[in-house]
Amino acid sequence: QSHIVESGGGLVQPGRSLKLSCTTSGFTLDMYAVGWFRQAPGKERERVSFISGSGGTTDYADSVKGRFTISRDKSRNTVILQMNNLKSEDTAVYYCAPVSEATMRPLFNYWGQGTQVTVSS
């Protein structure tokens, strides 16, 4: 079976940081471009960041640009989302997924459990 596992979420105060990790079993992330997505209650799922298969190209939603950084460690089959200066608007369940290099859209109709990020004072 193939699994996607997100971790690192939690409850933090505004202005603090969290580091999310994405890894897989049953297949390796190394051969894929990867996107981070989030979904808040009552909202549609949105892409917040993207990293190419090589790691040489990254992209961010305007709402997180300058605060979030995506990176990958292929030796550990892991993609990281470093989230700094968190705001209440960042509260959501965060998911990662293999995506198309060209379109940044998910390649498979499969999602992990996600990791909950709650930003509140």
N, C-alpha and C positions, 0 to 999 in steps of 0.2 A: 504494500500500500504506500501511496505517496502522501506525505503530510507537510504542511507549512506551519511553522511555529513562530509566533510573535511573543516577545517578552519585554519586560522593562517598564511597563506602565505603573501608574500609582496615583496617589493623591498628593498634590503639591500646591503651595501658595503661588500666586502670581509673581512673576519675576524669577522664579526658580527654574531649574533645568532637569530634564530627564533624557536618558539614553535608551532608545528602543533597539532591539535586536531582532533580526529575521534569519531563520535558518530552516533547513528542510531535511527530511528523511525520504528514502526511496528514489530520490533524484538529486542532482546537484544544481545549485543556483548559478554556478560559475559560468555556464554556457548561455545564460539568459540576461537580458536587460531586466531590471526590477523597478517596480513602482511601489511607493508607499501611498496608501489611501486612508481616508478616515470617514466615519459616518457618525453624526450626532443625532440624537432623538428628533424625529420629525424632519430630518434633512436627508437629501440624497447623498450617496457616497461620492466623494470627490477625491481626485488625485492631488496629493500635496508635494510629492517629489518623485524624481526619476533618476536612474543612473544607467548608463549604457553597459553592455556586456563587458567592454574593456575597462570600464571605470573612468574613461576619459571625458565623458560628456555627462553633465548633470542639468537638471531643470527643477524649478520650484514654482509653486503657486504664489501669486502676488501676496497673499495673506501671510505667508510664512517666510518670504524672501528676506535674507539678512539675519534671520533668527534660527533657522533649521539648516543642518548640514547632513547630506547623505554621503556615505562612503561604503566601500566594500573591502572585505578581507577574504580573498579567494582561498587562501590556505586554510581558513576556518569555515568555508562555505557559509559566510555570514554577510549580511548587509545591515548597516547601522544607520539609524536616524538620530542624530544629536539635536535635541530641541532645547534652545536657550530662550531666556526671557519669555517664559510661557505666559499666555493670557487666558482669561476665562473662555474666550471664543475657541480656544484649542481643545476644549473638552469634547471627547469623542472616543469611539472605539477605533483603534488604528490597525490596519491590515497591510500586509505586503503580498505581492504577487508577481510572478513572471509576466512581462509585458513585451509587446512588439517593439522592436528597436525603432521602427518607422512611425508607428502611430501612438505609442505609449499606452495602448489599450491592453487589458488582460488577455493572455493567450489561451487560458483554460477557464472553464466554468467551475472553478474550485477555489475556495477560500478557507483560510485557517480560522481559528477561534477569535483571533484578534486580541489586542491588549488594551485595557481601559485606561485612558488618561483623563484625570479629573483635576482641573485647575480652579481652586476656590480659596478664598480667604476665610 
